[in-house]
Amino acid sequence: MKEKCKALWTYCTSKEMILYIVFGALTTGLNLAVYFLLTEALRMDVNLAYFLAWVVGMLFAFVTNKKYVFESKTKTWTAVLYELGTFTGGRVLTLVIGEILIKVFVKTLGQSNVLWKLISNVVEIVLNWMVSKLITFRKKAD
């Protein structure tokens, strides 16, 4: 048990995990900046601004996860498109899961909006990491 805890700690403090957290925070900041720029400065519709901010953040996350976090070495367009497709699909899936959690626990069951937003964010972050690590950027032949 002690060895498993040590291995988990080693991974949680690894370069990969630290970079995932740093770029995740930068992605969140970029998402918020784009959203508020579009809604406040340009007076864009909030739904369109939300979508555009999500796309900008997702593309930033893809590039930084590919290059710096998981250090993907794909060389062909087919491989890059596979990565982009699975990354985007994973992000859409976790977005839907987050929406479902909010709808069920906040709107239907009347529980705390703040609590379930935090819980849904944690679930989304963990699932996004799993998709990226185990599917999108798993070490494989090009």
Stockholm file with secondary structure:
# STOCKHOLM 1.0

chainA/1-142         MKEKCKALWTYCTSKEMILYIVFGALTTGLNLAVYFLLTEALRMDVNLAYFLAWVVGMLFAFVTNKKYVFESKTKTWTAVLYELGTFTGGRVLTLVIGEILIKVFVKTLGQSNVLWKLISNVVEIVLNWMVSKLITFRKKAD
#=GR chainA/1-142 SS CHHHHHHHHHHHTSHHHHHHHHHHHHHHHHHHHHHHIIIIISCCCHHHHHHHHHHHHHHHHHHHIIIIISCCCCCSHHHHHHHHHHHHHHHHHHHHHHHHHHIIIIIITCCCHHHHHHHHHHHHHHHHHHHIIIIITCSCCC
#=GC SS_cons         CHHHHHHHHHHHTSHHHHHHHHHHHHHHHHHHHHHHIIIIISCCCHHHHHHHHHHHHHHHHHHHIIIIISCCCCCSHHHHHHHHHHHHHHHHHHHHHHHHHHIIIIIITCCCHHHHHHHHHHHHHHHHHHHIIIIITCSCCC
//
